[in-house]
């Protein structure tokens, strides 16, 4: 096979890459703020709030993402809710991302020495100000590398969305393979498309982690 033909396959998969990045961006944009809220609610003084939050997080972590996709896309129509493929994928990915990010943020918040917040309290800072100016900035430095790692994983997992007909890279690759019967070159092109995102992103995470570790 000519190299130009193979790069032509890569070009035909780029719209799928855009769709995968869109799904990743929306899901993380919704999931990470939700995770911060959940991380705080997990330690709520109200038992009902605490257990409901823990249940939501554990279900999101415990169920395979593929199952969540099927629940939203094929299950909800049974109760007269008919979401689009993008909406179903967004809900499933947001839930999964929020569940895993909750544990990352929660552990990062707990990693900040208690003496830091106690010092803020002795200076007369309110609980809100202690969280905003002392706890959150230090926890963010700890949480950023694993959250970036989670983002890469969520991008890779967008390949599962093809099962609900969402037009991401693998769905485009499968369609291209069935029309050209060149499955090996097409799927190698798909692997290349993922690699041009994940390999530089992984290197960036490693670099940021090293820089932040110097200031912890």
C-alpha positions, 0 to 999 in steps of 0.5 A: 500500500502506498504511503499517501493512501495510508495518510489518506486514511488518517485524514478521514479519521480526523473528524472522529478525532475531533468528536472524541476530543469534544466528548472528552472536553465536555465530560471533563468540563462537567465531571471535574467540578462535580468531582470537587463538590462530591469530594466535599460532600463525601465528608459531610456531617449529614449522614444521608448526604454522605451515604448518597454521595458515596453511593453515587461515586462507588456506582460510577467507579464500579460499573464498566463504562460500557455498561453505563453507555448502554444504560443511557442509550438503550435503557432510558428509551424504555422509560420514554427518555430518548437521548442522542448518542452524544448526550448518552456518551456525555452522561456516561463519561461525566459520571465515570470521570466524576467518580474517579476524580472524586477520589483523586481530589479527596485524597489530595485534600487530605494530603495537606497537613492539618497544621496548615489549616489550623494556622489559618484558623488561628489567624482568624480565617473563616472555614471558607477562606481556609479552604479557598486560600490554604487547602485548595491551592496546595491540594491542586498541586497534588491533584493536577498530575493524576487528574491529567492522567485521568483525562488521557484515560478518558480520551482513550475510552472514547473508543467505546462510544462507537457501540452507541453509534457515536462518530468517534475515531473507532466508529469512523475506522470501522466504517472505513474498513468495511468500505475499503476492506483494508482493516489492518491499515485502517486500524493502524491509522486509528492507532496513529491518530490516538498516539499523536494525542496520548504520547505528547500528553503523557510526556506533558503530564510527566513534565508537570509532575516533576515540576510540581513535585519540587514545590511540594 
